[in-house]
Amino acid sequence: MELARVAGRHGGLYASHIRGEGKELLTSIAEAITIGEQGGTPVEVFHLKAAYQPGWGTLMPQAGR
């Protein structure tokens, strides 16, 4: 969080390869967004995907909201 705040003060961004791509995908995205919001910086998520069953076909439409 502190690094995101420093980046935000200097016009940077928070780039994340999120913590989880399975059933925890939505929680992981929310975590990255929270870090960006609290840090005052834009967020970029690398390799955004629903990687495992049973999330295929269901999690990505929700992640895009």
N, C-alpha and C positions, 0 to 999 in steps of 0.2 A: 504494500500500500504506500509506504513512504517513497519508494522509487517511482511509483506512478505520479505522486504529488510533485516530485522534483521534475519529472518529465513534463508534466502539465504546466508548471511554471515557466518552462523554457520552450513551449510550443511543440513538445514531442507527443508521442502516442504510446499507448499500452498495447503491445502486440503479444498475443498468447497462443500457445499450442495448448488448448484447454486440457484440463485434468482428466476428463473422461469422455469417451465417444460411444459408450454403450448405453445402458439404461439410465445413466447419470448425465446424459448429454444436456438436457435442459437445465439442470442444476449447475453444470459446468459453465454454460453460456451465461446464466444469471450471475455467477460468481465473477466472470470476466467483466460483465457490464457494471457490476457494483464497484469493482476496483477502478474502472475508468471514471465512473461518476464521482466517486470519493476523491480520486486523484485529479479531477478536473481535466481529463485528457480523453481524446477519442480512443476507441477500442478497435483492434483488428484481430480477428480469430483466424489462425492458420489451419488449413486442412480440415475445414468444417465438414463433418460427415457423421452419419449414424453407422457405426462400424460393425455392429453385431446384431444377431437375432435377440429379442423379438422386436427391436426398434426399426427394422427395415420397413420402409413404406409408411411408417407412422410418425416417427420422431422428426424427420426433416421438415415436413409441412408445419409442424408446431414450432420448430426452431426458427423458421423464417418470419415469424410474427413479430 
